Amino acid sequence: MARIAFILLCHKDPAAIVQQANRLTATGDYISIHFDARGGQAAFAQIKEGLKDNPNVTFATRRIKCGWGEWSLVQATLYALEAAEKTFPRATHFYMVSGDCMSIKTAEYMHEFLDEDDCDYIESFDFFESDWIKTGIKKERLTYRHFFNERSHKWLFYKSLDLQKRLKLEREVPDDLRIMIGSQWWCLRRRTVEWILEFTKKRRDVMRFFRTTWIPDETFFQTLVRHLVPQNEIRNRTLTFLMFTDYGMPVTFYNDHYDLLLAQDYLFARKISPEAKELKKRLGELFIQTDVDFKISNEGRSLYGFLARRGREGRRFAQRFWESESTLGRSRELFIVVCKKWHVAKRLVGSIRDTTDITCVEYLFNEENTPLPDLGGIEKSLEKRARHRRAWVRMLFDYYKTDRMVICLDPDGFDLISDFYADRSGTRLLEIECTYTDDYLIGHARRVGLAGEATPESALKRLVPTIRAAINNESDRIHDADFEKAYRISELSDTDANARAIARFLDISEEVAQDIARTPHLFSD
């Protein structure tokens, strides 16, 4: 009978990881866990303590820091595979899952399903000939070396790519490999995993190549399986049910999707909403049941496409994605930095980015050219971003795979601030109070189009008090709203006072907050 060793990559929520591991091993299967080194030693210790009495649990041979799109995700998977292959000699299959995955069949059904066909389940399409990649760079993922993360160091990522193109540093793919691409959610037989681990030790040239490719978790295993395993033993599909919107964002499942999920011809599903507690409870109880008769209709993708298409055609049978997904999510925290002097806020946010692991996005509702990911077009204009504000920010949370994010807003965005505070997420605000000289206000008037280079001096002198009053009015309006968890730092306050406010705002230690508060030239013009 099939025995599955689940390979779990995770980075947060220790209690949920313990629960997931115990559930997946309850019927005799195994699990090997890699907990991201960024998650902290205390959280990892909590996981180990919670699972210390479970003999069917092991941990990756090494813990490393992982970043989306980086080789580190593949390396973490290999560490977890090595541990599982060595620790669980009776495991027949190795199944890749994440903390967002839930079983949608019983363990009994899974074992019988895998016993029926001696094969590997992995999506693998020709990298160059298929249209699997919908947005972003394609060929350049492989033919150039990527040393920076596109999400956390966007400017460096594209500068490095442009420099390599100018210097004609394009490289060749290893001669004997046909590069394949597909979903990272695979299920492989023991023999295949052994071949892959052996291959990684022998072919250092291939390992060097993939280490500097972009998003290798979509190409590494897909390529090696096709290279090592006879084609008739590969099923070009994933056993994990997942869907994507036209914007490349994963569709999230909620409590009312239980019957739909059970009817799909898959063993797992992702992403399950953190708020879908009833769905998780029912699926968890289902997993250990026996003699369950599943009626497979497999209509999930076509039904979703039908509803979404009708909405786009103007027949209001279904809401558009960015209208129906109108909440950020209860488990998420949005930190809003408000400042009229944008360069001051950007310096502060730059320090937050450098000293914490919180995702930071600058004036996304104020600057058209703010560095943003390609999300299918909604990011293209300020008008679209503002109109679909909550859905837009939710997409950024999903894209960056984070539950904590800092954004910058101009104080004239009172309606935006109010709307985010009305959301079910945890919202906090930090206002930066600055002093404004007459010269600064004149420059501000020119930057926003209230004055030009030819505007007479007399007109500028009359304009300055009006602009100053408008700025004060914006600040007063924010104060009068009495937002919860609203804090303030000031150019006129000392470093200790500002650090205390930053610590409460971000919920970090005062020691780290001191480093942020001491940002060089923070308030300089």
Secondary structure, DSSP 8 states (H G I E B T S, - for coil): ---EEEEEEE-S-HHHHHHHHHHHTTTS-EEEEEE-GGG-HHHHHHHHHHHTT-TTEEE-SS-----TTSHHHHHHHHHHHHHHHHH-TT--EEEEEETT-EE-S-HHHHHHHHHH---EE---EETTTS----SS-STHHHHS---S-TTTSHHHHHHHHHHHHHTT------TT---EE--S--EEEHHHHHHHHHHHHH-HHHHHHHHTSSSGGGTHHHHHHHHHS-GGGEESS-SEE--B-TTS-B--B-GGGHHHHHTSS-SEE--B-TT-HHHHHHHHHHHT--S--------HHHHHHHHHHHHHTT-TTS--HHHH-----TT-EEEEEE-SSHHHHHHHHHHHHHHS--EEE-STTT-TT------TTTTS-HHHHHHTHHHHHHHHHHHHT-SEEEEEE-TT-HHHHHHHHTSSSEEEEEEEE----HHHHHHHHHHTTS--TT--HHHHHHHHHHHHHHHHHHHHHHHHHT-TTEEEEETTS-HHHHHHHHHHHHT--HHHHHHHHT-TTTT--
